[in-house]
Amino acid sequence: MHPILQKLAGGDRRSIGCANEVAEEILADSDLFAIVLEGILHDDPIIRMRAADAVEKASSKRPGLLQPHKRMLFGEIAAIRQQEVRWHLSL
């Protein structure tokens, strides 16, 4: 697992963990965006939720980050049923 995704692991769904920190790291290095976006497809629901949160926060400041990933967003990621992921992606 990539170190940026390891920052999103652990705890429970009541906590955002290090999602804010990861969002800031994405803004500092846009290459991380694709890695965190892939985290939304992770097997661990905590990582999925926090990755969605970090993606939402980073893309709200830099919407252009989403453009190259439209197919994935409207395909695999849109099919995720986890409510916390859906909340973040709708924003």
Contacts in CASP RR format, 6 or more apart in sequence:
PFRMAT RR
TARGET T0000
AUTHOR 0000-0000-0000
METHOD contacts of the structure
MODEL  1
MHPILQKLAGGDRRSIGCANEVAEEILADSDLFAIVLEGILHDDPIIRMR
AADAVEKASSKRPGLLQPHKRMLFGEIAAIRQQEVRWHLSL
1 9 0 8 1.000
2 35 0 8 1.000
4 22 0 8 1.000
4 25 0 8 1.000
4 32 0 8 1.000
4 35 0 8 1.000
4 36 0 8 1.000
5 35 0 8 1.000
5 36 0 8 1.000
5 39 0 8 1.000
5 42 0 8 1.000
5 47 0 8 1.000
5 51 0 8 1.000
7 18 0 8 1.000
7 21 0 8 1.000
7 22 0 8 1.000
8 17 0 8 1.000
8 18 0 8 1.000
8 19 0 8 1.000
8 22 0 8 1.000
8 36 0 8 1.000
8 39 0 8 1.000
8 46 0 8 1.000
8 47 0 8 1.000
8 50 0 8 1.000
8 51 0 8 1.000
8 54 0 8 1.000
9 44 0 8 1.000
9 46 0 8 1.000
9 47 0 8 1.000
10 17 0 8 1.000
10 46 0 8 1.000
11 17 0 8 1.000
11 46 0 8 1.000
12 46 0 8 1.000
13 45 0 8 1.000
13 46 0 8 1.000
13 49 0 8 1.000
13 84 0 8 1.000
16 50 0 8 1.000
16 53 0 8 1.000
17 50 0 8 1.000
18 50 0 8 1.000
19 50 0 8 1.000
19 51 0 8 1.000
19 53 0 8 1.000
19 54 0 8 1.000
19 57 0 8 1.000
20 54 0 8 1.000
20 57 0 8 1.000
22 32 0 8 1.000
22 36 0 8 1.000
22 50 0 8 1.000
22 51 0 8 1.000
22 54 0 8 1.000
23 53 0 8 1.000
23 54 0 8 1.000
23 55 0 8 1.000
23 57 0 8 1.000
23 58 0 8 1.000
25 32 0 8 1.000
26 32 0 8 1.000
26 33 0 8 1.000
26 36 0 8 1.000
26 54 0 8 1.000
26 55 0 8 1.000
26 58 0 8 1.000
26 65 0 8 1.000
27 58 0 8 1.000
27 61 0 8 1.000
27 62 0 8 1.000
30 62 0 8 1.000
30 65 0 8 1.000
33 55 0 8 1.000
33 58 0 8 1.000
33 59 0 8 1.000
33 65 0 8 1.000
33 69 0 8 1.000
34 68 0 8 1.000
34 69 0 8 1.000
36 51 0 8 1.000
36 54 0 8 1.000
36 55 0 8 1.000
36 58 0 8 1.000
37 51 0 8 1.000
37 55 0 8 1.000
37 69 0 8 1.000
37 72 0 8 1.000
37 73 0 8 1.000
37 77 0 8 1.000
38 51 0 8 1.000
39 47 0 8 1.000
39 48 0 8 1.000
39 51 0 8 1.000
40 48 0 8 1.000
40 51 0 8 1.000
40 52 0 8 1.000
40 55 0 8 1.000
40 77 0 8 1.000
40 80 0 8 1.000
40 85 0 8 1.000
40 89 0 8 1.000
41 48 0 8 1.000
41 76 0 8 1.000
41 77 0 8 1.000
41 80 0 8 1.000
42 48 0 8 1.000
42 51 0 8 1.000
45 82 0 8 1.000
45 84 0 8 1.000
48 80 0 8 1.000
48 82 0 8 1.000
48 84 0 8 1.000
48 85 0 8 1.000
49 82 0 8 1.000
49 84 0 8 1.000
49 85 0 8 1.000
49 88 0 8 1.000
52 84 0 8 1.000
52 85 0 8 1.000
52 87 0 8 1.000
52 88 0 8 1.000
52 89 0 8 1.000
53 84 0 8 1.000
53 88 0 8 1.000
55 88 0 8 1.000
55 89 0 8 1.000
56 88 0 8 1.000
56 89 0 8 1.000
56 91 0 8 1.000
58 65 0 8 1.000
59 65 0 8 1.000
59 66 0 8 1.000
60 91 0 8 1.000
66 73 0 8 1.000
73 89 0 8 1.000
77 85 0 8 1.000
77 89 0 8 1.000
78 89 0 8 1.000
80 86 0 8 1.000
80 89 0 8 1.000
END
